[in-house]
Amino acid sequence: MRQGALGAVVGLCAALSLAHLVMVFLHVAPPNVVSGRYGPQVNAWIYPLFEQNWRLFAPDPDSVNRTVSARTAHAGPDGAVQVGPWTHLTAVDVSAIEHHPFPSHTAQNLLRRSWTSYAELHGSDDVSPSDRAVMIQEYLRNIAADRMAALESEPFESIQLRVVTRPVAAAGTAPGDRRTDPADAETRVLPWWKVTSDGK
């Protein structure tokens, strides 16, 4: 009886592992008949815990450079709201990985990926249309709040993000000509988000 129960558990784990591999494969594979038919079931399994951001048969490099900045606000002793200066969070990440032989994955990708997910789910109006969008908004807010709390000595009640997007220069462009025209930059300022006293 004990051996039968152990065999059943092993079989269940093997079946679950196989099902997971099939779902991940259908998620990352190019569009096909099976993934088209079972897309909702695959997405329900994958999101939010098993999301993949890579392509099985080709890389998906960024075609733009984004810089994320944040500023905070808090109520002063007289009750007036005091807004701090913009802090370049992307520059902080870049300085953490530059000349580092083993840079942290979080320094390289955490802020960038959270912004990309936010932009994909919110469009241009910053309204969260789903529970997943709300979760990603909170995720981005918490990352920015943690970064700012580490950089600022005073507590704050609100945080705001600004993202500047510039196109990457075309391949083959001479190094001296790789600067893009400032007119090509797109600036997006998000609304103020409330945070608690511990920065979340």
SULKAPE-V234481 format. One record per pair of residues at least 24 apart in sequence whose C-alpha atoms are under 7 Angstrom apart, sorted by the first residue. I is the first residue (numbers start at 1). J is the second residue. D is the distance in whole Angstrom. If there is no record, write none. Layout:
# SULKAPE-V234481
i->I j->J d->D
i->I j->J d->D
This chain:
# SULKAPE-V234481
i->28 j->55 d->6
i->28 j->56 d->6
i->29 j->56 d->6
i->63 j->167 d->6
i->63 j->168 d->6
i->64 j->165 d->6
i->64 j->166 d->5
i->64 j->167 d->4
i->64 j->168 d->5
i->65 j->165 d->6
i->65 j->166 d->5
i->65 j->167 d->6
i->65 j->168 d->6
i->66 j->163 d->7
i->66 j->164 d->6
i->66 j->165 d->5
i->66 j->166 d->6
i->67 j->163 d->6
i->67 j->164 d->5
i->67 j->165 d->7
i->68 j->161 d->7
i->68 j->162 d->6
i->68 j->163 d->5
i->68 j->164 d->7
i->69 j->161 d->6
i->69 j->162 d->5
i->69 j->163 d->6
i->70 j->159 d->7
i->70 j->160 d->6
i->70 j->161 d->4
i->70 j->162 d->6
i->71 j->159 d->6
i->71 j->160 d->5
i->71 j->161 d->7
i->72 j->156 d->6
i->72 j->158 d->6
i->72 j->159 d->4
i->72 j->160 d->6
i->73 j->156 d->6
i->73 j->157 d->6
i->73 j->158 d->5
i->73 j->159 d->6
i->74 j->156 d->5
i->74 j->157 d->5
i->74 j->158 d->7
i->111 j->143 d->7
i->114 j->140 d->6
i->115 j->140 d->7
i->142 j->200 d->5
i->145 j->199 d->5
i->145 j->200 d->6
i->146 j->199 d->6
i->149 j->199 d->6
i->155 j->197 d->6
i->156 j->197 d->6
i->156 j->199 d->7
i->157 j->194 d->6
i->157 j->195 d->5
i->157 j->196 d->6
i->157 j->197 d->6
i->158 j->192 d->6
i->158 j->193 d->5
i->158 j->194 d->4
i->158 j->195 d->5
i->159 j->192 d->6
i->159 j->193 d->5
i->159 j->194 d->7
i->160 j->190 d->6
i->160 j->191 d->6
i->160 j->192 d->5
i->160 j->193 d->6
i->161 j->189 d->6
i->161 j->190 d->5
i->162 j->188 d->6
i->162 j->189 d->4
i->162 j->190 d->6
i->163 j->187 d->6
i->163 j->188 d->5
i->163 j->189 d->6
i->164 j->188 d->6
